[in-house]
């Protein structure tokens, strides 16, 4: 990315129902890079490392999801050519198509990406990259609440729900943050890559930012399966809600259904989107998460309580599915729950 020693041009895209905190937060971090550290430590005001501006379809206030309005600096047609264009998250129901809603914005994204710009998206903003077609054949991430819908709507995109940050695309010019406050990781990564690691470290110190090592899965509810329309499978789901702790719940459901095992497995997956075993594990791990947050029981006791006699297997499964160990999960989320309840 050639800049001839000028500050980075960083364009932040504002679409209707954008999340104001993400858009303005990214704006503040980019504007602060290379500027605020020297002011705080030496009292010297330096030129920042980036020229940051908000772009929208029209030069009029854009309504944000929380009711405030965003004032753009430029339209899509007259803004400076961006070195980096950032797409904040916006409100859209998971599974709702954004096709046809943002045609001008998507054409703008596609044009600048093809011209060599770096494209970054936070949370649901990745949907616009997928709609633009630039994620086809590449790795991607988005907020955990949109992962399943994104994978279904854009089957050519390899969606990684567990990853907080994904770097992909031609020349690694697409960077995506998974959701929530992962826009902070996204912005720090961009500053480290295109301004310098020291600038990113200084920025993290100024804003007291911490890197989200654990990824998004600890925040996600694992039981995202749809409710079955198949009466036999619905009956099994209802039974399982109270009996998932028993030793062989899948075999018990097969027997209860009266179906051959292969037919039951096929119908269960078709109705819920999960295999019977994955569904059982989701229920057990969700219960384990709640117990880790709210009790002081040893991990071994929790494993037994949710149906796992082998504590080692439970620990490996938890780590694989949630992204952290049971002990790490407890340390993080029991303290968080206590703080919120105080």
Secondary structure, 3 states (H helix, E strand, C coil): CCCCCCCEEEEEECCCCECHHHHHHHHHHHHHCCCHHHHHHHCCCCCCCEEEEEEECCCCCEEECCCCEECCCEECCCCCCCCEEEECCECCCCCCCCCCCCHHHHHHHHHHHHCCCEEEEEHHHHHHHHHHCCCCCCEECCCCCCHHHHHHHCCCCEECCCCCEEEECHHHCEEEECCCCHHHHHHHHHHHHHCCHHHHHHHHHHHCCCCCCCCCHHHCCCCCCCCCCCHHHHHHHHHHHHHCCCCCHHHHHHHHHCCCHHHHHHHHHHHHCCCHHHHHHHHHHHHHHHHHHHCCCCHHHHHHHHCCCCHHHHHHHHHHHHCCCHHHHHHHHHHHHHHHHC
